[in-house]
Amino acid sequence: MNKFSWYDAKSIEDAVEQATSTIAEEVYEAGGEGSVFKSGGIDVWDLVKEGLLSPRRIINVKTIPGLDQIEFDQKDGLKIGANVTLTDIENNSDVAMHFGALQSAVAHAATPQLRNSSTLAGNLAQRTRCWYFRSIDHQCLRKGGSECFARDRRGGENENHAILNNGSCVSLHSSSVATALLAYNASIHISNAKGKEEVIPIEDFFVSPAADVATENILKPGDLITKIHVPTPKSNTKSSYIKQGARESYDWSLGDVAVVAQMSGNQCEEICIALGAAAPTPIRIYRAEKMLLGKLLSAENAQLAAEIAMEGARPLTLNGYKIPLFESIIKSALLEIT
Ligand SMILES: Cc1cc2nc3c(=O)[nH]c(=O)nc-3n(C[C@H](O)[C@H](O)[C@H](O)COP(=O)(O)OP(=O)(O)OC[C@H]3O[C@@H](n4cnc5c(N)ncnc54)[C@H](O)[C@@H]3O)c2cc1C
């Protein structure tokens, strides 16, 4: 492990200023330099121990006052501070009352101990857990290499990897919480080095490998997530969330789905269906959503939507099982809200 200095940020402005006044870039080779934000530290310390991140400076943003609050107002919606832990989201009564799929997604992430430390901003900005990316011995596409070992190598171990949008790097984003936030049309508030605050729809926050394989989100050095905003669902909205992992706890998602729908009886008036661990970024399945508009959520229509969702799937050598897995959880999540 390289030597690094430690700085406890005092405010949002202080954190951004400190990050941009040093060479603020993550460097994926030992001996590199740069500064990096740390909130819960779960992923930052893993990356440092794995030799993939060698910061010259750690900026602890957990010390910034006020970023650990959850506020809810019927008109303004839900505001979750960047440093709120997954446990605090899980236990919040407003989240439980109005954002059931989000509460379920958070409650199924990682383990109770990890959720006690993990913050929402850190969760969204964590790096992929693709084992080739995490191995210092594999110079994969994401680390500037010329091949995706999971996809291109004979015998590549790709059982967990993407079945949709998988023409480049086939790693998955590791946040299953993002799946629910996407279904709720959440947006992310980011303070940047120019002293501005940007508000980015969560769908535009994640960057696909086809667009830029070197990064997984739009954050630039010095960009600090300050809060996540989730609009209040309209009346008669129902939601559901299902995550399938290899184990019930201590594991990332093999496939997860969040559904948020405005219903009139059993008829679907508006619907968002988001998938995690299907593609390199969390995705909406717009064609299936469109097919369901104005329709009754019957078993037949739920099955049809699930099949439409998987139409473009191109499984790799070892992950064909994900197609029936996703068909099954999409159908179940749709029928859960009836
Ligand atoms: C065994 C295991 C299983 C897990 N399973 C799941 C799962 O099923 N679902 C799931 O969603 N997650 C899962 N996780 C992820 C975990 O819950 C954490 O959310 C995640 O590792 C990072 O959160 P953190 O707060 O510790 O972030 P950190 O490690 O502190 O930071 C992670 C990244 O975010 C950046 N960052 C932190 N705060 C900010 C900010 N305010 N602005 C800009 N950038 C910031 C850091 O620079 C770093 O790049 C799992 C983790 C482990 C170890």
The ligand as an SDF file (V2000), in Angstrom:
LIG
                    3D

 53 58  0  0  0  0  0  0  0  0999 V2000
  -19.4290   -8.0110    0.0970 C   0  0  0  0  0  0  0  0  0  0  0  0
  -20.1320   -6.8050   -0.4500 C   0  0  0  0  0  0  0  0  0  0  0  0
  -21.4000   -6.9450   -0.9820 C   0  0  0  0  0  0  0  0  0  0  0  0
  -22.0670   -5.8240   -1.5030 C   0  0  0  0  0  0  0  0  0  0  0  0
  -23.3010   -5.9900   -2.0490 N   0  0  0  0  0  0  0  0  0  0  0  0
  -23.9440   -4.9310   -2.5740 C   0  0  0  0  0  0  0  0  0  0  0  0
  -25.2250   -5.0720   -3.1570 C   0  0  0  0  0  0  0  0  0  0  0  0
  -25.8080   -6.1500   -3.1960 O   0  0  0  0  0  0  0  0  0  0  0  0
  -25.8240   -3.9600   -3.6690 N   0  0  0  0  0  0  0  0  0  0  0  0
  -25.2320   -2.7420   -3.6370 C   0  0  0  0  0  0  0  0  0  0  0  0
  -25.8330   -1.7700   -4.1110 O   0  0  0  0  0  0  0  0  0  0  0  0
  -24.0210   -2.5770   -3.0880 N   0  0  0  0  0  0  0  0  0  0  0  0
  -23.3660   -3.6280   -2.5620 C   0  0  0  0  0  0  0  0  0  0  0  0
  -22.1220   -3.4560   -1.9990 N   0  0  0  0  0  0  0  0  0  0  0  0
  -21.5340   -2.0890   -2.0090 C   0  0  0  0  0  0  0  0  0  0  0  0
  -21.5200   -1.4400   -0.6330 C   0  0  0  0  0  0  0  0  0  0  0  0
  -22.8100   -1.5130   -0.0580 O   0  0  0  0  0  0  0  0  0  0  0  0
  -21.0940    0.0570   -0.6600 C   0  0  0  0  0  0  0  0  0  0  0  0
  -22.1760    0.8570   -1.0510 O   0  0  0  0  0  0  0  0  0  0  0  0
  -20.0030    0.4090   -1.5740 C   0  0  0  0  0  0  0  0  0  0  0  0
  -18.9820   -0.5650   -1.4800 O   0  0  0  0  0  0  0  0  0  0  0  0
  -19.3840    1.7990   -1.3300 C   0  0  0  0  0  0  0  0  0  0  0  0
  -19.9930    2.6220   -0.3710 O   0  0  0  0  0  0  0  0  0  0  0  0
  -19.0990    3.5470    0.5690 P   0  0  0  0  0  0  0  0  0  0  0  0
  -19.9790    4.5600    1.2270 O   0  0  0  0  0  0  0  0  0  0  0  0
  -18.2710    2.7220    1.4680 O   0  0  0  0  0  0  0  0  0  0  0  0
  -18.2070    4.3070   -0.4940 O   0  0  0  0  0  0  0  0  0  0  0  0
  -16.6320    4.6140   -0.5360 P   0  0  0  0  0  0  0  0  0  0  0  0
  -15.8660    3.3490   -0.5690 O   0  0  0  0  0  0  0  0  0  0  0  0
  -16.2650    5.6060    0.5060 O   0  0  0  0  0  0  0  0  0  0  0  0
  -16.5640    5.3340   -1.9540 O   0  0  0  0  0  0  0  0  0  0  0  0
  -16.8760    4.6310   -3.1490 C   0  0  0  0  0  0  0  0  0  0  0  0
  -16.6280    5.5720   -4.3320 C   0  0  0  0  0  0  0  0  0  0  0  0
  -17.4890    6.6940   -4.2420 O   0  0  0  0  0  0  0  0  0  0  0  0
  -16.7520    7.9100   -4.2590 C   0  0  0  0  0  0  0  0  0  0  0  0
  -17.4790    8.8300   -3.3930 N   0  0  0  0  0  0  0  0  0  0  0  0
  -17.8500    8.6420   -2.1090 C   0  0  0  0  0  0  0  0  0  0  0  0
  -18.5860    9.6840   -1.6790 N   0  0  0  0  0  0  0  0  0  0  0  0
  -18.6780   10.5520   -2.7280 C   0  0  0  0  0  0  0  0  0  0  0  0
  -19.3210   11.8040   -2.9170 C   0  0  0  0  0  0  0  0  0  0  0  0
  -20.0440   12.3880   -1.9510 N   0  0  0  0  0  0  0  0  0  0  0  0
  -19.2060   12.3990   -4.1220 N   0  0  0  0  0  0  0  0  0  0  0  0
  -18.5080   11.8300   -5.1240 C   0  0  0  0  0  0  0  0  0  0  0  0
  -17.8860   10.6330   -5.0000 N   0  0  0  0  0  0  0  0  0  0  0  0
  -17.9710   10.0000   -3.8170 C   0  0  0  0  0  0  0  0  0  0  0  0
  -15.3810    7.5420   -3.7530 C   0  0  0  0  0  0  0  0  0  0  0  0
  -14.3950    8.4330   -4.2100 O   0  0  0  0  0  0  0  0  0  0  0  0
  -15.2140    6.1600   -4.3650 C   0  0  0  0  0  0  0  0  0  0  0  0
  -14.8350    6.2810   -5.7100 O   0  0  0  0  0  0  0  0  0  0  0  0
  -21.4420   -4.5460   -1.4720 C   0  0  0  0  0  0  0  0  0  0  0  0
  -20.1520   -4.4160   -0.9260 C   0  0  0  0  0  0  0  0  0  0  0  0
  -19.5060   -5.5200   -0.4330 C   0  0  0  0  0  0  0  0  0  0  0  0
  -18.1100   -5.3450    0.1160 C   0  0  0  0  0  0  0  0  0  0  0  0
  1  2  1  0
  2  3  1  0
  2 52  2  0
  3  4  2  0
  4  5  1  0
  4 50  1  0
  5  6  2  0
  6  7  1  0
  6 13  1  0
  7  8  2  0
  7  9  1  0
  9 10  1  0
 10 11  2  0
 10 12  1  0
 12 13  2  0
 13 14  1  0
 14 15  1  0
 14 50  1  0
 15 16  1  0
 16 17  1  0
 16 18  1  0
 18 19  1  0
 18 20  1  0
 20 21  1  0
 20 22  1  0
 22 23  1  0
 23 24  1  0
 24 25  2  0
 24 26  1  0
 24 27  1  0
 27 28  1  0
 28 29  2  0
 28 30  1  0
 28 31  1  0
 31 32  1  0
 32 33  1  0
 33 34  1  0
 33 48  1  0
 34 35  1  0
 35 36  1  0
 35 46  1  0
 36 37  1  0
 36 45  1  0
 37 38  2  0
 38 39  1  0
 39 40  1  0
 39 45  2  0
 40 41  1  0
 40 42  2  0
 42 43  1  0
 43 44  2  0
 44 45  1  0
 46 47  1  0
 46 48  1  0
 48 49  1  0
 50 51  2  0
 51 52  1  0
 52 53  1  0
M  END
$$$$
